[in-house]
Amino acid sequence: MHYVYILWSSKSKIFYYGSTDDLKRRLKEHNSGLILSTKPHRPWELVFYAAFKNQKLSNDFEQYLKTGSGKAFAYKRFVDASTLKKKNRMI
């Protein structure tokens, strides 16, 4: 299985979109600082994931989520951005 996931940084108040074939391992890598692009924004919370049968479908969906319309779709359907903002006192 291949996964697309969305992480939330309570420190930086940002989302991160990624894909992997091992979700548990990848989340540990993000939170332990092994991923340079996400290291300064730790800790990360997994707020959404979806499983796909093959890597192509996973990569295609990840790329879609990184577009403007994909982010709007994710905010509306997958993550409750307003709850996260209130929970973390984001203005």
C-alpha positions as CSV (number, residue, x, y, z in Angstrom):
1,M,0.0,0.0,0.0
2,H,1.0,3.6,-0.6
3,Y,-0.2,6.5,1.5
4,V,-0.9,10.2,1.1
5,Y,-0.9,12.1,4.4
6,I,-1.4,15.5,5.8
7,L,0.5,16.7,8.9
8,W,-0.2,19.7,11.1
9,S,2.5,21.7,12.9
10,S,1.2,23.2,16.1
11,K,4.4,25.2,16.3
12,S,4.3,26.8,12.9
13,K,0.6,26.5,12.2
14,I,1.1,24.9,8.8
15,F,0.1,21.8,7.0
16,Y,2.5,19.4,5.2
17,Y,1.5,17.1,2.4
18,G,3.4,13.9,1.7
19,S,3.3,10.3,0.5
20,T,5.0,7.1,1.6
21,D,4.8,3.4,1.6
22,D,5.3,3.2,5.4
23,L,3.2,5.8,7.3
24,K,4.4,5.0,10.8
25,R,8.0,5.1,9.8
26,R,7.6,8.4,7.9
27,L,5.8,10.1,10.8
28,K,8.6,9.1,13.1
29,E,11.1,10.5,10.7
30,H,9.3,13.8,10.5
31,N,9.0,14.1,14.3
32,S,12.6,13.0,15.0
33,G,14.0,15.7,12.7
34,L,15.3,13.4,9.9
35,I,13.4,15.3,7.2
36,L,15.2,18.6,6.7
37,S,12.2,20.5,5.3
38,T,10.0,19.6,8.2
39,K,12.6,19.7,11.0
40,P,12.1,23.3,12.1
41,H,8.3,22.9,12.4
42,R,8.2,19.9,14.9
43,P,6.1,18.4,16.4
44,W,3.9,17.1,13.7
45,E,0.4,15.6,14.1
46,L,-1.1,13.3,11.6
47,V,-4.5,14.8,10.6
48,F,-5.4,12.8,7.5
49,Y,-4.2,9.8,5.5
50,A,-5.5,7.8,2.5
51,A,-4.3,4.4,1.2
52,F,-3.8,3.7,-2.5
53,K,-3.0,0.4,-4.3
54,N,-0.1,1.7,-6.2
55,Q,2.5,4.5,-6.1
56,K,1.3,6.3,-9.2
57,L,-2.2,6.9,-7.7
58,S,-0.6,8.0,-4.5
59,N,1.8,10.4,-6.2
60,D,-1.0,11.8,-8.4
61,F,-3.2,12.5,-5.4
62,E,-0.4,14.1,-3.4
63,Q,0.4,16.4,-6.4
64,Y,-3.3,17.4,-6.6
65,L,-3.5,18.2,-2.9
66,K,-0.5,20.6,-3.3
67,T,-2.5,22.7,-5.8
68,G,-4.8,25.5,-4.8
69,S,-7.9,23.6,-5.6
70,G,-6.5,20.5,-3.9
71,K,-5.8,22.4,-0.7
72,A,-9.3,23.9,-0.7
73,F,-10.7,20.4,-1.2
74,A,-8.6,19.0,1.7
75,Y,-9.5,21.9,4.0
76,K,-13.2,21.3,3.3
77,R,-13.3,17.5,3.3
78,F,-10.3,16.1,5.3
79,V,-9.0,18.5,7.9
80,D,-10.9,20.9,10.2
81,A,-8.6,23.9,9.9
82,S,-10.8,26.1,12.1
83,T,-10.7,23.6,14.9
84,L,-6.9,23.3,14.6
85,K,-6.6,27.1,14.6
86,K,-8.7,27.4,17.8
87,K,-7.0,24.5,19.5
88,N,-3.6,26.0,18.9
89,R,-4.8,29.6,19.3
90,M,-4.0,30.6,15.8
91,I,-5.4,33.9,14.6
